[in-house]
Every structure is written in structure tokens, then in C-alpha cells.
Amino acid sequence: MTETLAKSLILLGVILALVGVVLYFVSRSDANFFQWFGNLPLDFKVERENFKFYFPLGTSIALSIVLSLLFYFFRKLSE
């Protein structure tokens, strides 16, 4: 049981590191592929004279769906 958990955590760490490297190099390039990120329809922005409020509800929902699907597929692959 613990050996399986350890392998899963190592795999998750490697995947997160690869995603981080890709995001780092994409953000340094001229093409901005993630321009939509943070600007979805349910992302609330209020900017006043001395006040800024940002609530990324749409982005949170999108990330939740993507992560739920990833974890679902990882669970199916490990069976």
C-alpha cells in the first residue's frame, strides 16, 4: 500500500515539475498561450480608485474540472 502511494506521489511530482518547466518557458516566449487564463466569464474584477478586488471563480471551476479528470484517469490507470 505505501509503496504504491510513494510511486504515485513521485509520478505526481515529476508531472508537476514538467508542467512548471513548460509554463516557465512558454511565459518567457513572445507568444502568450495562457492569455485567457484569469479572464474567463466568471472571473470577477472590481477596480476602483483605492481598491482592487479579483475573484477568479471561472478559473477555479475550470481548474477543478481539469484536475478532477486527471485524477480520475490516474485512478483508472492504476487499477
Summary of the structure (lengths in Angstrom):
residues: 79
radius of gyration: 17.3
end to end distance: 13.0
largest distance: 55.7
contacts: 144
relative contact order: 0.09
helix: 62%
strand: 13%
